[in-house]
């Protein structure tokens, strides 16, 4: 029996330990799963759905074999499809990867993307923005093929995004001629500056407390007067941070936030935007996942799209500020440390030293305190005429009381003597 009880006890202990282990593993694994996708509430989102077209493979310095070249299709959530080039030579593209539109400065690839403006120039002056025939004519190539046009364009882009160089040998003369033309003429001009986003809101989230404006959301778009769809508790408004006025529509460069009343309960609000816009040539798209890398892409040819973006905010209840002591017009019983020009019966804490000798005393009482000539370096107490009269009256009363007391005392002694005699 003891052995049986011991076995059951050990069995229960083992099950409990196993359950605890599974629970601990589950809790440890949960954050990693939840952290899989980076949060981007405010930018165009698209998925890689395959290659649009393959180009001629090229030989690059420092790379064994040939590097394949392609145009990639990104399908936006709206259903529109974008055509893109690779700007991340060292990273492979991942099947069905999700992407987010972003700024050049947020390039996450393994290259340094040192000269994005020159990449933008190449995109504007090569295939597919420029026809094969026009590109061949500009590069001095007769009968340029579509594959060579694509391969040379991709190689020229890699030169400025990843520092890659085309090998002098091993590539077709047409590819080398077009590559040399693009790399040799790429420029940093004003028209090659970074294009505006189709639509983005940054950041996607904000927090604060009631009684303040929560969030500082920056709108970037090449659209105009985009209507705001607001979801918020009563009394909460989306306002322009510059003017403080409620907004019903936004434009590129606007900065907005949620104005939350001081007496509002803890809560949340959001706004969303949707517009027909365009994803311009030269817009960067980076992988959405934090842990599964995929190569960074850049749009080769822009197009009209329907895009949407949103942002949200949460807040806690505001802090109640205790009432402050407001100065009153009613005189206070507490003496002030600040000297007043008006004489007071209350002695002053601040010693006064006359700047010049006092005039000789007169029989007429003065309303202002005077300092005896012998004690000018000593602190003095102000004596007013009213106070002096009070002291004289008190002295007279004391003398009268003393005289009365002497009279009564003598009378009692006389009475006592009469009693003894009788």
C-alpha positions in Angstrom: 0.0 0.0 0.0 2.8 2.4 0.9 4.6 1.6 -2.3 1.3 2.1 -4.3 0.7 5.5 -2.6 4.3 6.5 -3.3 3.9 5.6 -6.9 0.7 7.6 -7.3 2.3 10.5 -5.6 5.4 10.4 -7.9 3.1 10.0 -10.9 1.1 13.2 -10.0 4.3 15.0 -9.4 5.6 14.0 -12.8 2.4 15.1 -14.6 2.5 18.5 -12.8 6.1 19.0 -13.7 5.4 18.1 -17.4 2.4 20.5 -17.5 4.5 23.2 -16.0 7.2 22.7 -18.5 4.7 22.8 -21.4 3.1 26.0 -20.0 6.5 27.6 -19.5 7.5 26.7 -23.1 4.2 28.1 -24.4 4.6 31.3 -22.6 8.2 31.7 -23.8 7.2 31.0 -27.4 4.2 33.3 -27.5 6.0 36.6 -27.6 8.2 35.4 -30.5 5.1 34.5 -32.5 3.4 37.8 -31.7 6.6 39.6 -32.6 6.9 38.0 -36.0 5.5 40.9 -38.0 6.7 44.5 -37.6 3.9 47.0 -36.9 3.3 49.4 -39.8 -0.2 50.8 -39.7 0.4 53.7 -42.0 1.8 52.7 -45.4 1.0 50.8 -48.6 1.2 47.0 -48.1 1.9 44.5 -50.9 2.9 40.8 -51.4 5.5 39.3 -53.7 3.5 37.1 -56.1 6.3 36.1 -58.5 8.5 37.4 -61.3 7.1 39.7 -64.0 10.0 39.1 -66.4 13.5 37.6 -66.4 16.5 39.3 -68.0 19.9 38.2 -69.1 22.2 36.9 -66.3 25.3 39.0 -65.7 28.8 38.4 -64.4 29.9 40.7 -61.5 33.3 41.2 -59.9 33.7 39.2 -56.7 30.8 36.9 -57.5 31.2 33.3 -58.7 29.1 32.3 -61.7 26.4 34.5 -63.1 23.8 36.5 -61.3 20.2 36.2 -62.5 18.2 39.4 -63.1 14.4 39.8 -62.9 11.6 42.2 -62.5 9.3 41.3 -59.5 5.6 41.7 -59.1 4.2 43.2 -55.9 0.4 43.0 -55.4 -1.1 45.7 -53.3 -3.9 44.9 -50.9 -6.1 46.9 -53.3 -5.4 44.4 -56.0 -3.1 46.7 -58.1 0.3 45.2 -59.2 3.6 47.0 -59.1 6.8 46.1 -61.0 10.0 46.4 -59.1 13.8 45.8 -59.2 16.1 44.4 -56.5 18.2 46.8 -54.5 19.6 44.2 -52.1 22.0 41.9 -54.0 23.2 39.9 -51.0 19.6 38.8 -49.9 17.3 36.4 -51.7 13.6 37.1 -52.2 11.3 35.0 -50.1 8.2 33.4 -51.6 4.9 35.1 -50.8 6.8 37.7 -48.6 4.8 40.8 -47.5 6.2 44.2 -48.1 5.7 47.8 -46.9 6.3 51.0 -48.7 8.9 53.1 -46.9 11.5 55.9 -47.3 15.0 55.5 -48.7 16.5 56.4 -45.3 14.9 53.2 -43.9 16.6 50.8 -46.3 17.2 47.5 -44.3 19.2 45.6 -46.9 22.8 44.3 -46.7 24.1 46.9 -49.0 24.6 50.6 -48.0 22.3 52.1 -50.7 24.7 55.0 -50.7 23.4 56.8 -53.8 19.7 56.3 -54.1 19.2 59.4 -56.2 21.4 57.9 -58.9 19.3 54.7 -58.7 16.3 56.8 -59.2 17.8 58.4 -62.3 18.6 55.0 -63.7 15.0 53.9 -63.2 13.7 57.0 -65.0 16.0 56.6 -67.9 16.1 52.8 -68.5 13.8 49.8 -69.1 10.9 49.5 -68.6 10.2 53.3 -68.2 12.1 53.8 -71.4 11.4 51.5 -74.3 14.0 48.9 -75.5 14.4 50.8 -78.7 14.9 54.2 -77.1 17.4 52.8 -74.5 19.4 51.0 -77.3 19.5 54.2 -79.3 20.7 56.2 -76.2 23.4 53.6 -75.4 24.5 53.3 -79.1 23.3 49.6 -79.3 21.5 48.4 -82.4 19.0 45.6 -82.0 19.0 45.7 -78.2 17.0 42.8 -76.8 14.5 43.0 -73.9 16.6 40.6 -71.8 19.8 42.6 -72.3 18.0 45.8 -71.5 16.7 44.4 -68.2 20.0 42.7 -67.3 22.0 45.8 -67.9 19.6 48.0 -66.0 19.6 45.7 -62.9 23.4 45.6 -63.0 23.6 49.4 -63.1 21.2 49.6 -60.1 23.3 47.1 -58.1 26.3 49.3 -58.8 24.7 52.2 -56.8 22.7 50.1 -54.2 25.4 47.5 -53.3 28.7 48.7 -54.9 28.7 45.9 -57.5 30.7 46.2 -60.7 30.2 44.5 -64.0 33.1 42.2 -65.1 34.8 43.4 -68.3 34.7 39.9 -69.7 31.9 37.4 -69.7 29.0 39.7 -70.5 27.4 40.4 -73.9 28.6 43.6 -75.6 25.1 45.0 -75.5 24.8 44.5 -71.8 28.1 46.1 -71.2 27.3 49.1 -73.5 24.0 49.8 -71.8 25.5 49.3 -68.3 28.3 51.8 -69.1 25.8 54.3 -70.5 23.6 54.2 -67.3 26.4 54.2 -64.8 28.3 56.9 -66.7 25.4 59.3 -66.9 23.5 58.7 -63.6 23.1 62.1 -61.8 21.9 63.6 -58.6 19.5 66.1 -60.0 16.4 67.7 -58.3 14.1 65.6 -60.4 15.8 62.5 -59.1 14.9 63.4 -55.5 12.9 60.9 -53.5 9.3 60.8 -54.7 6.4 61.3 -52.3 4.7 58.3 -50.8 1.4 57.1 -52.2 0.0 57.4 -48.7 1.6 56.9 -45.2 0.9 57.8 -41.6 3.7 57.8 -39.1 3.9 56.7 -36.4 1.1 54.1 -36.5 0.4 54.2 -32.8 0.6 56.7 -29.9 -0.3 56.9 -26.2 -0.9 59.6 -23.6 -3.4 60.8 -21.0 -6.7 62.7 -21.0 -6.4 66.4 -21.0 -3.8 66.6 -23.7 -3.4 66.1 -27.5 -2.3 62.5 -27.9 -0.1 61.6 -30.9 1.8 63.5 -33.6 0.9 61.7 -36.8 2.6 62.9 -40.0 0.8 62.5 -43.3 2.8 61.8 -46.4 1.0 61.4 -49.7 0.9 62.5 -53.4 -2.9 62.7 -53.1 -4.8 65.7 -51.9 -7.8 66.5 -49.6 -8.0 62.9 -48.4 -11.1 62.4 -46.2 -10.6 61.3 -42.6 -12.7 58.4 -41.2 -12.6 58.9 -37.4 -13.5 56.3 -34.8 -13.4 58.0 -31.4 -15.5 58.4 -28.1 -17.7 61.4 -27.8 -15.8 64.6 -27.2 -12.5 63.3 -28.8 -11.5 65.1 -32.0 -8.7 64.7 -34.5 -7.0 68.2 -34.8 -4.4 69.9 -36.8 -1.4 70.3 -34.4 -0.5 73.7 -35.9 -3.9 75.3 -35.7 -5.6 73.2 -33.1 -8.7 73.0 -35.4 -10.6 69.8 -36.0 -9.8 68.2 -39.4 -12.1 66.4 -41.8 -9.5 65.9 -44.6 -5.7 65.9 -44.8 -2.9 66.6 -47.3 0.8 65.9 -47.7 2.8 67.2 -44.7 -0.1 67.7 -42.3 0.5 66.7 -38.7 -2.5 65.7 -36.6 -3.3 64.3 -33.1 -6.3 63.3 -30.9 -7.6 66.1 -28.7 -8.8 64.3 -25.5 -10.9 66.2 -22.9 -9.5 66.3 -19.4 -12.5 64.5 -17.9 -12.5 61.7 -20.4 -12.2 58.1 -19.2 -9.3 55.9 -20.3 -9.9 54.9 -23.9 -8.7 54.7 -27.5 -9.4 56.2 -30.9 -8.3 55.7 -34.5 -8.5 57.3 -37.9 -8.2 55.8 -41.4 -7.5 57.3 -44.8 -8.2 55.9 -48.3 -7.5 57.5 -51.6 -6.8 56.9 -55.3 -3.2 57.8 -55.6 0.0 56.6 -57.4 3.0 54.7 -56.3 5.8 56.6 -58.1 8.9 55.1 -59.7 11.6 54.9 -57.1 9.5 54.1 -54.0 11.3 51.6 -51.7 9.5 48.5 -50.4 11.0 46.5 -47.6 10.1 43.1 -46.0 7.4 43.3 -43.3 8.7 40.4 -41.2 11.2 41.0 -38.5 12.7 37.4 -38.5 12.3 36.2 -42.1 14.4 38.4 -44.3 13.7 39.1 -48.0 15.5 41.3 -50.4 14.5 45.0 -50.6 12.8 46.2 -53.7 12.3 49.5 -55.5 9.5 50.4 -58.0 10.6 50.3 -61.6 7.4 51.8 -63.0 4.8 53.7 -61.1 1.1 53.4 -61.5 -2.3 54.5 -60.2 -3.5 52.6 -57.1 -6.0 52.7 -54.4 -4.2 52.9 -51.1 -5.3 53.1 -47.4 -3.5 53.9 -44.2 -4.5 54.3 -40.5 -3.2 55.1 -37.1 -4.5 54.8 -33.5 -4.0 56.2 -30.0 -4.7 55.1 -26.4 -4.9 57.3 -23.3 -5.2 56.9 -19.5 -7.4 59.1 -17.2 -6.0 62.5 -16.6 -4.3 63.6 -13.4 -6.5 65.8 -11.2 -4.5 68.9 -10.2 -5.1 70.1 -6.6 -6.4 73.7 -6.2 -3.7 76.3 -5.6 -3.8 79.0 -3.0 -5.1 82.1 -4.7 -4.1 85.5 -3.1 -7.1 87.2 -1.6 -7.9 90.9 -1.3 -8.8 90.4 2.4 -6.0 91.5 4.7 -4.2 88.7 6.4 -3.6 88.5 10.1 -0.1 87.2 9.4 2.4 90.1 9.4 4.3 90.6 6.2 8.1 90.4 6.0 8.0 93.2 3.4 8.3 96.7 4.8 5.3 99.0 4.1 5.2 102.7 3.7 2.1 102.8 6.0 3.0 102.8 9.7 1.9 99.7 11.5 1.4 98.9 15.2 3.2 95.7 14.7 7.0 95.9 15.0 8.9 95.3 11.8 11.3 92.4 11.5 13.6 94.4 9.3 15.9 96.9 11.1 15.9 100.3 9.6 19.0 102.5 9.4 18.4 106.1 8.3 20.4 107.2 5.3 20.9 110.7 6.8 20.9 112.2 10.3 17.4 112.6 11.8 16.2 116.2 12.5 16.0 117.3 16.1 13.1 116.0 18.1 10.1 118.3 18.5 7.2 118.4 20.9 4.9 117.4 18.0 4.8 113.6 17.7 5.8 112.4 14.2 3.9 109.8 12.2 7.1 108.2 11.1 9.4 106.2 13.3 12.6 107.9 14.4 15.9 106.4 15.4 17.7 108.0 18.4 21.0 109.5 17.4 22.9 107.3 19.9 21.4 104.1 18.7 21.4 104.5 14.9 23.3 101.3 14.3 20.9 99.3 16.5 17.6 97.8 15.4 14.7 100.1 16.2 11.0 99.5 16.8 8.6 102.0 15.3 6.5 104.0 18.0 3.4 105.8 16.7 1.5 108.6 18.4 -1.4 106.3 19.1 0.8 103.9 20.9 2.4 106.7 23.1 -1.1 107.9 24.2 -2.0 104.4 25.2 1.1 104.1 27.4 0.4 107.4 29.1 -3.2 106.3 29.9 -2.0 103.0 31.2 0.4 104.8 33.6 -2.3 107.1 34.9 -4.6 104.1 35.6 -1.8 102.3 37.4 -1.2 105.4 39.7 -4.9 105.7 40.5 -5.1 102.0 41.3 -2.1 102.3 43.6 -3.5 105.3 45.4 -6.8 103.5 46.0 -5.0 100.5 47.3 -3.1 102.6 49.9 -6.3 104.3 51.0 -8.2 101.1 51.6 -5.2 99.6 53.5 -5.1 102.5 55.9 -8.8 102.4 56.4 -8.7 98.7 57.4 -6.0 99.4 59.9 -8.0 102.2 61.5 -11.1 100.0 61.8 -9.0 97.3 63.4 -7.7 99.8 66.0 -11.3 100.9 66.8 -12.3 97.3 67.3 -9.4 96.7 69.8 -10.1 99.8 71.7 -13.8 99.1 72.0 
